[in-house]
Amino acid sequence: MIKKPLEYADKDLEPAGGLSPLYIEYALTFYPAQNIKKDIRITEMTSHAIDIKNCEQQNYIFKPLKTKKYTIQTIGELDTVMVLNEKTGSELKYVAADDNSGTDNNALICKHLSKDKTYVIKVKLYYKKQNAKTSLMIS
């Protein structure tokens, strides 16, 4: 809430806040609203290839068979941001994220996940060498 100057305490700002249609259009050129690849269902203790190009995102769907602490990590030489969400109906609820920030470390999330819930792991790839073998693993 704006307290000063007083003239704006009781009236809306002109123009209204938010992103302009031009900025939204530009942002969607490098961060698409939807993943064009189909969501991939994954299981524990199996290596799942991260088969996307630089600046693309892949979603992985995970349904734990047990309630316990899980480790979710990327493997290989790549620069990623990984976000873990819990799917509740049609909504995604943020659980955790990791950004390896271009370091030699891989993205890593350790979280207690519940049986019979559905989780969406979003991997945004910023850079990997051409033909590099990369994967996602849950243990």
C-alpha positions as MATLAB code, in Angstrom:
seq = 'MIKKPLEYADKDLEPAGGLSPLYIEYALTFYPAQNIKKDIRITEMTSHAIDIKNCEQQNYIFKPLKTKKYTIQTIGELDTVMVLNEKTGSELKYVAADDNSGTDNNALICKHLSKDKTYVIKVKLYYKKQNAKTSLMIS';
ca = [
       0.000    0.000    0.000;
       1.261    3.449   -0.853;
       1.251    5.783    2.147;
       3.043    8.785    0.655;
       2.476   10.954   -1.276;
      -1.039   11.117    0.163;
      -2.664   11.694   -3.229;
      -1.929    8.017   -4.124;
      -3.153    6.523   -0.834;
      -6.758    6.221   -2.054;
      -6.505    6.020   -5.842;
      -4.995    3.608   -8.341;
      -1.715    4.239  -10.078;
      -1.848    5.244  -13.722;
      -0.859    3.203  -15.662;
      -1.659    0.078  -13.652;
       1.267   -2.097  -12.527;
       2.270   -5.340  -14.221;
       3.945   -6.419  -17.433;
       2.919   -4.934  -20.737;
       1.773   -7.282  -23.523;
       5.052   -6.495  -25.333;
       7.153   -7.640  -22.332;
       5.045  -10.799  -21.931;
       5.512  -11.634  -25.616;
       9.285  -11.125  -25.279;
       9.543  -13.237  -22.094;
       7.770  -16.124  -23.792;
      10.490  -16.234  -26.470;
      13.025  -17.514  -23.914;
      10.797  -19.049  -21.203;
       7.782  -20.759  -22.743;
       4.533  -20.857  -20.774;
       4.097  -24.538  -21.587;
       6.533  -27.308  -22.269;
       6.162  -28.458  -25.853;
       7.411  -31.936  -24.931;
       5.119  -34.370  -23.186;
       5.625  -34.721  -19.447;
       7.770  -37.775  -18.728;
       6.802  -40.151  -15.917;
       9.840  -41.291  -13.974;
      10.646  -43.803  -11.246;
      13.098  -44.067   -8.392;
      16.575  -45.568   -8.957;
      16.429  -45.232  -12.745;
      18.497  -42.782  -14.771;
      16.286  -40.627  -17.002;
      17.922  -38.819  -19.926;
      17.689  -35.030  -20.053;
      17.119  -34.942  -23.787;
      16.516  -31.254  -24.437;
      18.445  -28.438  -26.051;
      19.963  -25.411  -24.365;
      17.296  -22.974  -23.066;
      14.556  -25.627  -23.103;
      12.604  -27.073  -20.195;
      11.507  -30.648  -19.526;
       8.954  -31.712  -16.926;
       9.185  -35.050  -15.117;
       6.287  -36.583  -13.170;
       7.141  -38.615  -10.052;
       4.778  -40.575   -7.777;
       6.677  -41.966   -4.767;
       5.910  -45.543   -3.733;
       6.979  -44.790   -0.128;
       6.890  -41.778    2.157;
      10.548  -40.949    2.832;
      13.393  -38.546    2.106;
      14.354  -38.544   -1.588;
      17.397  -37.144   -3.372;
      16.696  -35.686   -6.823;
      19.743  -34.693   -8.858;
      21.023  -33.979  -12.318;
      24.036  -35.924  -13.581;
      26.576  -34.798  -16.179;
      28.175  -31.562  -17.321;
      25.271  -29.147  -17.587;
      23.949  -25.871  -16.211;
      20.377  -26.205  -14.957;
      17.716  -24.900  -12.645;
      15.554  -27.612  -11.105;
      12.213  -26.919   -9.397;
      10.170  -29.458   -7.431;
       6.402  -28.895   -7.189;
       3.605  -30.913   -5.636;
       0.595  -31.308   -7.910;
      -2.657  -30.549   -6.093;
      -5.577  -30.839   -8.484;
      -4.738  -28.586  -11.412;
      -2.355  -26.420   -9.355;
       1.382  -26.776   -8.704;
       2.606  -25.991   -5.183;
       6.282  -25.037   -4.843;
       8.297  -27.460   -2.675;
      11.991  -26.731   -3.396;
      14.470  -25.633   -6.067;
      18.169  -25.638   -6.847;
      20.242  -23.645   -9.301;
      23.768  -24.888   -9.865;
      24.600  -21.409  -11.231;
      27.035  -22.649  -13.868;
      29.300  -24.281  -11.273;
      30.697  -27.812  -11.516;
      28.019  -28.934   -9.037;
      24.825  -30.486  -10.345;
      21.330  -29.419   -9.309;
      20.378  -31.291   -6.116;
      17.195  -31.401   -4.020;
      16.788  -33.542   -0.881;
      13.204  -33.547    0.393;
      10.751  -35.691    2.320;
       8.070  -36.728   -0.208;
       4.772  -38.464    0.499;
       3.431  -41.696   -0.968;
       0.385  -41.318   -3.217;
       1.143  -37.657   -4.003;
       2.231  -36.488   -7.434;
       5.299  -34.306   -7.907;
       6.420  -32.369  -10.965;
      10.156  -31.820  -11.407;
      10.896  -29.026  -13.871;
      14.403  -28.984  -15.326;
      15.382  -25.840  -17.228;
      18.595  -26.430  -19.178;
      20.760  -23.384  -19.721;
      23.811  -25.090  -21.174;
      25.285  -28.477  -21.965;
      27.950  -29.449  -24.453;
      26.703  -30.853  -27.718;
      26.130  -34.644  -27.492;
      26.832  -34.626  -23.733;
      25.209  -37.468  -21.778;
      23.048  -35.982  -19.025;
      20.342  -37.412  -16.822;
      18.019  -36.994  -13.863;
      18.104  -39.484  -10.989;
      15.912  -39.989   -7.930;
      17.161  -42.094   -5.032;
];
